[in-house]
Amino acid sequence: MKQLQRPARLAPGARVAVVATSGPVPVERLRAGLDVLRGWGLDPVAAPHVLDRHDDFGYLAGADAARADDLQRAWCDPSVDAVLCARGGYGVQRMAGLLDWEAMRRAGPKVFVGFSDVTALHEAFATRLGLVTLHGPMAAGLDFIDSERARDHLHATLFTPEKVQRIATDGRPLIPGRARGTTLGGCLSLLASELGTPHARPSARGGLLCLEDVGEETYRLDRYLTQLLRADWLSGVHGVLLGSWHDCDPYDTVRAMLTDRLSPLNVPVLENAGFGHCPDALTIPFGTAAELDADRGTLTLDEPALR
């Protein structure tokens, strides 16, 4: 799997745009998140439509074209050093096809942060722009506002990425072993629903695949994994990291299904790796060469996530 281009790290005074790519953003949470970013010495700017609400569908933060325009304008603005998603939910897949990917490619690399529904954009930024992205807390998310650990790990990744080049988790081996590969992944349901789209990777071959999800019954998680297996998308994966399964069935039930579906891959699998929809979520760079040590619960990047 091809290693992707690393954007430049941030420094005090960097301008960061906060965009709503998916669900509606509560104004008080946006204000709290912007205050945190200002406390880091950054210059955060809320995109024009970040607080919009769709006229017909309350689960969307404004019209598809408005959300796409906010993201594209922020990305193509030379004064903006990073784009942070405000929250997840649903909606990225409705607007991804409205983006001018060639214009965004010409704008050059910059930092991009988000998770959950933003998984579809992580895929697109990898395939269309060839960029490393950060699977991490979002600017108006409770996980960002309420968790000092989550904020600190994201801050280190953005400003001093060499300090978090070795990501130590509280995880344990579901399947022991060590493996090398390039990091990728995100929300399981989004990876399954992206299959066959222009933005999806052809497979996870050569990768260290990070998986997590939220609010799903076990049979649905089984369905998503089975779809990836049937599509041969998991063929050649080198290792798997499992994050949180918040608001899913009891973990023992989920764990049995994950073991059943993943064991035939015959690769190391680390569970409870501490990323995704969970308190104190770690930031995981996607598109970087790394080593997974499932026995020690570590992911060690070959080089810092950002230059």
N, C-alpha and C positions, 0 to 999 in steps of 0.2 A: 504494500500500500504506500502511495506517495506521501512523503512528508510535506506539509504545507508551509507557506510563507508566514513568518512571525511578524505581527505589527510591533511598533515601538511602544515601550512602556510609558506610563504617564509620569508627569512631574507636577509639582505645585503650580497652579495657574492654568493647567490644561482645561480646555473647554470640552464639556461632555454634554451630549444631547440625550434627553430622556424621551422615548417614543412609546406610544401605545400600539402594539401590533396585533393585539388579540382582544381581551375582554375589557370592560369598562373599569376605569381607575378611580377609586375613592379620593376625593380632593384632599382630605386630611392626611391620608397615607402618602400621597404625592408630596405634600408639603414637608412631612417628616423625613422622607427620603432625600429630598433636595437639601434639607438642613444638614443631614449627615454628610452629603457630598461636599457642601460648603465647608463643613468642619474639617474635611480632609485637605482643604486648600484648593479644591477644584472650582471651576466656574460652570455650574450646571445650568442648562437651558432647557425648559420644557417645550416640546414641539407644539405647534399651533393647535393641533387637534387632539392633544393628549387627554383632555377631559371630555371629549365628545361622547355622545350616546347615539347609537343607531336609531333611526326613526321607527323601524319596524321590529328589530330583533335586539332585545335588551341584553343579550349576551355578547354583543359586539361594541367595541369602543369606536363608534362612528362608522361612516361609510368605508367600504373597502378602498375606494380610490383615495380618500383622505388619509387613511392609515398608511397606504403605500407611498403617498406623496411625502408624508412626514419623514418616513424612513429614508427615502431616496434623497430628499433635500438635505437631511442631516448628514448622510453619508457623503454626498457630493460637495458639501460645504468645506472648503479648505481650512476654515478656522476651527472646525470640530475635530478633536483628537480621538474621541470615543463615542460610541452609541450604546446606551444602556436601555434595555427594555423595561417598561414600567411594571408589567405583570404578565401572567400567562392567561389561561382560560381557553378561548377558542377564537380563531379568526385568521391565523397566519396563512393557512392554505387557501383562503379566499382571496388574499391580496398578493401572494408571492408571484403570481403570473402577471401582475400589473407593473412590476418593477422593471426598470431599464437596466438590465444586468451589465450591458456593455458600458453604459455611462458610469455605473458604480465601479466597474473594473478600472476604468480610466482614472477614477478619483484616487486610486491607490489604497494601500492597506491602512486600517485603523482598528482599534479595539472594539470588539462587539461582545456584549454580555447578556445572557438570559438563559432560561431553561423552560421545562414543561412544554407548552404549545410552541415555544420558540425552537424546539427540536427541528422543526421543518426548515427554519432559517439556518440553523447550524449545518444541516445537510446542503442547503443551497449555497451558503457561503463557501463551503468546501468544494463543491463541484463547479460552481460558476465563477468564484473569485479566487479559489486556491488559497484560502486564508485559515490560519489558526483562529479559533474562537474560544470563548470562555463560557462553560456551563456553570453558571453561578447565580447567586441571589440577585433579584431584580429590585430596582430603585424604589418602587412603591409596594414591595412585598413585605408581609409581616415577618418573614424569615430574615429579611435584611434589617428592618427597623428594630425588631425586638431581640436579635441575637448578636451579642458582642463577638462571639467566636466566628460566626459567619461573616460579619463585617471585617474582622481582623484578617481572616484568610483571604477574602477578596481584595482588601487593601494591599496586603503583601504581594499578591499576584499581580496587581496593577502597577505598584510602585517599585517593589524590590523582589522581582520574581525568582531570583536566585535563592532567596531565603526559603522558598516553598517548592524548590525543585524536587525534593523528596517529600511526597505527601503521605504522611503516616495516618492511617485510619484506625478505628476501633474494630475493624472487621475481623472475620475469621475465615478459614478456608472451608468452603463447601466442597470443593475438590482441590486438593493440595497441588503445589508445584509452582514453577516459575515460567514466565513467558515474556518474550519481547514482541513489540508491535507498535502500531500507531493508534493513538486514542481516537475514539469516535463514539457516537451513540446518543443517548438521551432518553426521552419518554418512550417506553415500549409501544404504546398504542399509536403514537405518531410515526414511529419508524415503520410499523406495519402498514399504516394508512398511506404512507408516502411511496410504497412500492409501485413502480410503473410510471411515476411522474418524471418530468424532465429534470427535477432537482435532486432526485435520489441517487445515492451511490449504487453502482451495479451490484456490489456485495460488500460484506465486512471482511473479505479475505485479507489476511495479514494484519488484522486489527486487534486492539484490546478494546472490547466492546463494553461500554458502560450502559446499564439498563436500570430503569426505575419507573414507577408509575404511581398514580393516586386515584383512590375512589373506585377501584375496579374489583369486581368479583373474580374469584380464582378461575372460573371457566372462561371468562373473557381474556384474562392474561394468558391462559393456555391457548386460546384461539389465536392471539397475536403471535405468540412464539411459534405455534404450529404453522401459521402462515409464512413466517420468515424461514422456517425449516423447509416447507414444501416448495417455496420459491428458490431454494438453494442459496438464499442470501447469507446464511451463516456458514456456508462451506468455506473452510480455510481460515476461519477466525482463530487467532492464537491464544486468546484468553478472554475472560469475562469478569467484569466488576459489577456487583449488584448493589444498588443504592437502597433507597427507602421505598416502602410499599404502604404509605400512609393512607388510612381510611379504606384499605383493602380488607380482605378476610383475615382472621387470625394468622400470624406469620407462620406457625407450624403447618397450616394448610397450604399457604402460598409456597413455603419452602419445599414441601413434598412435590408440588407440581414443578417448581424450578429444577429440582434434582432430576425428576423424571425426564424433562425436556432437554436439559443441558448436558447431562452425563454422557449421552452418546457422542458428544462432540470431542470427548477425550482431551480436554484442555483445562488448565487451572481456572478455578472460579472462586472469587473472593466475595463473600456475602457481608451485609451490614457495613458497607464501605462509607457510609455517612455523607452521601450526596443526594440531591433531589428534594422531594417534598418532606423535609424533616427539619426539626430544630437544629441549629448550629451547622447548617449544611456547608460542606467543603466546596471550593471552586475547583473544577476539573477542566484543564485545557483540552480541547479537541483538535487533533491534527498534528500532535507532537509524538516523536519516537520516544518510547519509554519501556521500562521493565516492570512487570507485575510480579510481586512475590506474595502469593496467596497465604503462605504459611506465616509470614511476618506482618501481613496486612499493609503492605506498602506499594505505592506506585512511584517510581523514580524516573523523572524525565531526563532524557539525554542532555538537554539544554533548557535554560529558563523558557517559560512559555512566551514571554515577550522580550524583544531585543533591548 
